[in-house]
């Protein structure tokens, strides 16, 4: 008997039209695909009905970024093969630093942006949530001596609809020695309406325009150089990037 294993380290999720490998690109002669690069740990083999093979996505062994895909329990796998049959046993990793991610939409809470003490209540609200997560991390700690006790925590705080941000550095001081990333706990986002669409504040510095030009260009095969040239030709001269000399 022959059992064909294919190991690949590429994007599996379709983040765009051309920056991933569709499973249909892989041959039907394969029995099992072990897919690396993706960080999310999936515990069960997934069957592709079209290509008639199974896919195992072990995920990363540690949290490599403070994103939702890193929250799931990390695993390694025991793979057993007999003839043309296989069995996988996920083994939870007990020494990985814990990571917790939570979205907070302030307008959906009981806090109102018009409240006179809103700027004081919002950081207290976030502080309470972090404290709850720290207690949860203590309960869920594996007990292994090599697992760090301070978890990674990320709160993605949407302050749309009139709310204000607060000092991230001052907030961090309350969690030094309690959390592994005190200065990176809070990540503020704000969504603004443009027509019928919502855009994250992170695109407000012109990158949204670049994305608007790039997406159709990629699909039609236009070069990156052409997209960039058009972007800078259309950009307001007051916002153009400048090359400075050694004296500024």
N, C-alpha and C positions, 0 to 999 in steps of 0.2 A: 504493500500500500504506500501511497505517496500523499503527503500533507503539505500543501504550499502555503508558506507564510510570507507576507509582504510587509516590510517595515517602512513607513514613510514619515518624514518630518516636514510638514507643510501645513498651511492654513486649511482647515476642514470647513469651518464656517464661512459662509459667503459674505465677506465684508464689502465686496464690490464685484463688478462684473468679471474682473480678470485676476484678482489677487487671492485665489484659492484653487484647490484641486478638486473638481467634482468627482464623486465616487464612480461615476460612469466612465471616467478616463481609465480606470483600472480594469485589468483583464478578468474574464470570468473563470479563468483557470485557477485563480487564487481561492484558497479556502478560508484564510483568516488574514485580516489587515490589522496590524498594530499601528495606531495613528498617534504620532508624537506631535509636538509643537503646541497643540491646544492645551490650555491650562486647566480646564474643568475636568474633574475626575468623574468618570461614569462607571458605575460598578457592574453593569450588565453588558454582555456582548449584544450588538445591534445588527440585525439581519437586513441586508440590502436585497430586496425582492427582485430588482432589475438585474443586478450583477451576480446574485446568488452566492454572496460571501458574507462572512461576519466581520464586524469591526469592533475592536477593543480600543477605547480611548482612556489610557491610564491617567492622563493629566500630569501636571507638575507635582513634584514632591514637596515643594514649599510654596508659599505665597510670594509671587514675583511682582505683584502690583496690588494696589489697594482698590480692586475692582470687584464687582459682584461675582464674576466667574471664579474667583479664588476662594469663595466662602466654603464650598463643599468640603467635606472630610477628604483628606488626601489618602491615597492608597498605593500599594504595589500589588502585583497579582502573581498567584501561583498558577502556571499554565500546565495542564496535563493533557497529553495526546496519546490516543490509542487507535491505531489504524487511521481511519478518516474521521474520527470523532475527537472532540476536545472538551475540556472542562476548565473553567477559570474560577479561581477562588480569590476574591478581593481581600487583601489584608490591610486593615487600617494602620496608618503610620502614627505611632504614639509619641514621637519626639518632635513633631512639627509645631511651630509656634501657632497658637490659635489666632484666627482672624474672623472678625465680625463686621458686617456692613449693614447700614440701615439708611433708608431714604426718609427724610423729614420734609414735608410740605407744610410750611408754617400757616398758610391760609386755611389748611384743613384741620388745624388744631383749634383749641378754645381761645387761643390768643388772638387779639385783633390788633392790626397795625396801627389803628387810631387810638388805642389805649395809651394814656399818658406815661405808663410805666412799661410799655412794650419792650423798649431797649434794655431794660433790666430783666424782664421776665424771660425773654428768648434765650439768653445764655444760661439762665438757671434751668430752663426746660431741657436744654441740650445736656447740661451737666448731669441732671437727674437720669437721663437716658444712658449716658456713659457709665454712670455708677451702677445702673441695673445690668448693663452688659458685663462689667467687671465681675459682678457677683455671679452672673451666669457662667462666665469663663472659669471661675473657681469651681463651680459645681461640675462643669464638663471637663475639667483637667484630667488627663489620663492617669496621673499619679506617677508617671515615669520620671525618674530623677533627671533625665536629660531633656525633658520638655520644659521650655522656658515658662515661667509663671506669668510674665507680663504679656498680655495679648496685644495684637494689632487691632485697632478699631478705626473705622471710617464712618463718619456721619456726612451724608450728602444733603446739605440743607438748601432747600428751594425757598428763597426769600422774595419771591414775586409778590405783586399786589401791595406795594407800599412798605414792606418791612425793611429794616436796616441790618447791615452786617455788624459784627462785634469784633473785638480784638482777639485774633486767633492766638497770639502770643500770650496774652493774659489768661486766656482759657487754658492754654497748655500748662501753665504753671501749677494748676490744680491736680494734674495727673502725672507729673514727673515721678518716676519710680513705680507708678501704678500701671502705666501703659507703655508699650514699646515705642510708640510713635506719637508722643504728646503734641508735637508741633504740626502733625499731619492729620489729626483727628477730624477737624472740620474742613469740609470742602463746600464753598458757597456756589450755588448756581442761581441764575434768575432767568425766567423765560419771558420773552416779550412777544406780543402778537404782531405779525406782519401779514396783512391780508387774513387768510384763514389758517396760517401756519404759525407754529411756535418755534422760536429759535433760542438756543442756549446763549447766555451772555458770552461764552467763550468764542463765539463766531462774530462778535460785534466789531472787531478791529479790522474788517476787510477780508478775513479768511472765508467768510460766507460767500462773498463775491467770487473768490477763487474757486470754491467748491461748485458754485453755480456754473462756471465756465468749464471746469474740469470734467464733470460727470458726463455731459453729452459728448465732449471731445474724446474721452476714453472709449466710449461706445462706438464712435465713428472712426477711430483709428488715427486721430490727429496727434501730432507729437507733443510732448511735454513742453518743448521749447516754444512752440507756437502758442500754447495756452498761456505760458508765462509772459510772452511778448504782448499778447492781447491784454492780459491783466494789467500790466504796467502802463500800457498805452491808454487804458480807460480809467486808471486811478487818478484821483484828484492830485494835481501837482503839489499841493500843500502836504499831502500824505506820502509822497514818494520817498523811498529810501535813498540815503545819500552816503557816498564814500568819503569818510573824513581823513584828513592828513594826520600826521603824528602830533601836530599842534592843535588838533580839533577843528 
